[in-house]
């Protein structure tokens, strides 16, 4: 996972200060290690693995079943229905626990989490943070949140009403693209700073700075 250095923090803070001097908007930057623990993803895979046991059992040829039964219980042994159910339950439980504990290893869990799930969780977290840090925090409702989630390598831009009413999500595409490219290259600080510049250019055209232009939100990079 990319590392945020002190140089990165200074770079982002300077970019935010510059962008806010050139517009009446306010930019908040937040970076998080990840947006969710994805415990449910691990659970879903474990349940799926468990359910494969009876499915696989139904597909095994009868000859294999007879051979394995003879190997384990003697050649003349027969499995009662009760014993068969107990064995199936044991296999299902063991497989469930193996997969569940294997996916406790976060890099593996992240690798197996579907991209759409990551995108939804990152977006949800960004909206939550926007409501806590930007929404209704400026007198003109001109706050913008730039949120980066490192583990998912995904970012979100969420804008307050005065900006969102005039700017479609596609307008932020260039800022998002440069940020994601830099994060993939292992330069999250530079990516955040470049994205702030792009956001600042949009805000400068949309909300030119007023003579009375107070700094209403923190310029520093917030790390979660």
N, C-alpha and C positions, 0 to 999 in steps of 0.2 A: 504494500500500500504506500503511495507517495507520502513523503515526509514534508511537513510544514516547518520551514526554518524561520529564524528571526528576520533574515533578509526578506523572506516571502511576506512576512507580516508588515514590514516597513514598506515594501513595494505596493501592497494592496492599500494600505492606509494612505499613502501619497496619491495613488490613483483616485481613491474616493474623494479626498480633499480637493483635488484638481477638478474632478467632474462636478462637484457640488458648487465650486466657485463659478462655473460657467453655465449654471442653470439654477432654476428654483426648485429642483428636485432634491430628494434625499435618498442616498443609497446605503443599504445595510448589507454587509457581506458576512455570511456564515459558512463555515466548513465543518463537516461532521465525519467521524470515522466511518460510520454507516448509519442508515436511516431506520433499520429495524433488525431485530435478532433473528427473524425468520424461523422461530421455533415451530410454527405450524407446518413449514415446508418439510422439516425433518420428520415430523409426525406423519404427514401425508405419505412420504416415501416409505416409512416403516409399516404403515397400514397396508399400503399397496403390496409391499413385499410379503407381508403376512397372508394376504388374500391370494397370492400366487401359489401357495402351498396346495390347497385343494384343487386349484385349476391344473397345476402340474400333475397332481396325483391322478386326476381323471384322464390325462393324456398318456400316462405310462402304460405300455403294453402289458397284458396280463402275464406274459411269460417272465417279464422282468420282476413283476410283483411276486410270482411264485418262487423265482430263484432267490430273491432277497429274503423272503420269508423263511425259506429252507436254510439259508446261510445263517440267519440270526436265531431261529427257534427250532431248528431241526427239520429234516426233510419231510417228515410226516405231519408237521405242525400245520394248523389252520388258524387264521386270525378271526377272532370273534368280532362282531360289530363294535362292541364296547371297547375292546383293545385297539381296534383300528381308529376309533374316535379319539382315544387317549393319545395315541402316537401322533395323530394329526394335530391335536392341540399343542402337544409338546413342540413339534416342529414349527408351528405357527408362532409360538411364544419365543422360541430361540431366535428365529429369523427376525422377528419384530425387534428384539433387543439388540441383535447384532447391527441392524441398519440404524436403529435409533441412536446407539452409542457411537457408531461410525460417523454419523452426521452431527454429532456434538462437536466435531472438529470443524471450526468455522470456515476455513478456506474451502473445504469440500462442500459444505452446505451452501456457501455462496456460489460455488461453481455449478451446483445442480439446481439452483433457484432459477426459474424461467425469467427471461429478460422482461417480459410484460409485468410480472409480479414485482420485480425490482423497480421498474418505472412507476408503477402505481404507489408503492410504498414511499419512494422518494418524493413524488408529487404531494402525497398526503402529508408527509412530514414538513415539506416546504410551506404548505398552506397553514399548518399549525404554527410554525415559527413566524410566518408573516403576520398572522393575527396577534401574536404575542409581542412582536418587536416593531412592526411598521404600521399596521392598520390603525387609522384614527390617531396616530401619534404626531402628525404634522398638521399645521393649521389649514393648509390647502389640500390635504389628502394627496400629497405628492411623493409618498414613500415608495421605494422599490427594494425588493429583497433579491439578492443574488445568493443562491444556496447551492453548495457543492457537497455531494456525498461521495467520499473517496472510495469506499469498498465497492460500491456499485458503479463507479465512474459515470455518474449521471449528475446533471445539474438542473436547476429550475430557476426561472425568473418570475416573480409574482409582484404585480404593481397595484398600488392603491387606486381608488376610484377615479381621481382626476386624470390619471395616466391611462388606466385600463379602458376608460370610455373612448379614448382616442387612438390607442395603439393596439393592433391585433397581435396575437402571439407570434405570428410569422415574422414580425418586425425584429424580434429578438433573436432570430435565427443565426445571424452572423456572430453575435456575442456568444451564443451557446456553442456554435461550431468551434470557434477559436479556443474556448475554454476546454471543451472535451478533448480536442487535439493535443493541447498542452498537458493535460492531466495524463493522457495515455503515453505521452513522452516523458512522464515523470517530473513535470514542471508545474505543479498545481498553483504555486504562488504567481508565477508569470501568467498562467492562464487566467487566474482571477483578475489580475491587474489589466490584462488586455480586454477581458470581457467588460470590466468597469468602464474602460475607455469607450467601448462601443455603446454601452448603455448611456454614458454621459453625452455622447454625440446625439443620440435620439432625444434625450431630455433637453439639451441645449436648443434644439430646433423647436421642440414642443413647448418648453417652459423657459423662456429667456430669463436670466437672473434679474431680480428686482433690486432696487436700491437698498431696501430692507430685506436682507437675505440671511436670516439667522441659521446657525448650524443646529438643527433640532434632533438629529439622531447621531449615534456614535460612528466615527470614521474607521475605527480599528477593526481588524478582522476578528470575528468572534469564533472561537473554536469550541466544539462540543464533543 
